[in-house]
Amino acid sequence: MQYLFENPIPMLMTGAVAFTFAAVLYYTTRSVGAFVASVVIVVVTLSCLVMEQLVYTEREMVEVAITGITDAAEDNDLPRVLEYLSPTATRTRAMAEKLMPELEINKANIIGEIEIELDDPKDPKKATANFDGFFHAKHDSGMTGGDIFPVTVELVRDEHRWRIENFHSSRDFDAEAAKLMR
């Protein structure tokens, strides 16, 4: 069921196929029943698409947290970035507080799809997200740099939303930041 709320394509295609059959039936018979069926199919399909936009699944809320922090980083808004971090994310919080004042972040984007794994599909408390990220920044010294790199983000759910606990990458951000700061 959650798949239907995460992806509107099955609802849209089912509605389009059903409407096509009802419309052809109406075109050939000109019956009131076929016309009413066409209208009902359109109304039900549109209602399902609106509901899909209004209902956020846990996976979509994880995605909102990740895109939110990348938007905040791209806006160079440290207080907003810190809002997306868990209070227990000491390493990540320290890295953001240390590096963000020294960097002017030009781009912080997610490339492709975010693969999200929840610890418990019914009542998740932890999530892991894997994606390719793109980051480009300019250091106060004038050095610029950026690249595409794989990222794994660990998130925890508090009472209201998902927050980032930790992140890992095959790249060593501390070492790369140290190179920029020379």
Buried (B, 14 or more C-beta within 10 A) or exposed (E): EEEBBBEBEEBBEBBEEBBEBBBEBBEEEEEEEBBEBBEEBBEBBEEBBEEBEEEEBBBBBBBBBBBBBBBBBBEBBBEBBBEBBBEEBEEBBEBBEEBBEBBEBEEBBBEEEBEBEBEEEEEBEBBBBBBBBBBBBBBEEEEEBBEBBEBBBBBBBEEEBBBBBBBEBEBEBEEBBEEBBE
